[in-house]
Amino acid sequence: MIRFYSETDFNLNNKQTYKNWLKSIIEKNSNRVGEINYIFCDDPYLLEINQKYLNHDFYTDIITFDYSEGKKIHGDIYISIDRVRENATLYNQTFDKELLRVLSHGVLHLCGFDDQNQEDKIQMTNQEDEAIILYDSFIKS
């Protein structure tokens, strides 16, 4: 089950469309949906998590905690809406497109994709691009 929570004033519309889309990403990668929680928050909230659990003292757009068991995907995905807004401007994207990228990024981590080196980053970006195209097909149907 995929759930969305908010620790800030952000509210995700069309939740069921996002759930169906994220489920399709998971299944496309030969996995099954378990318990996945998306928590939308602000920069200070995510910075505190970054410091406490990862010993990183910087802002980030997303932190994913993976509790998956084999092919059954479980995890908590924290997303800073502040970072999504800022990155959308920085990368000349709409907020909605950047949000799609970050939402897919988290679930792709749970599916086993990484972004620790340049080769992995390229593969992750390609997977995100495919996921965004897939989302476009969801809203057209």
Secondary structure, DSSP 8 states (H G I E B T S, - for coil): -EEEEESSS---S-HHHHHHHHHHHHHHTT-EEEEEEEEEE-HHHHHHHHHHHH---S--SEEEEE--BTTEEEEEEEEEHHHHHHHHHHTT--HHHHHHHHHHHHHHHHTT---SSHHHHHHHHHHHHHHHHHHHHHHH-
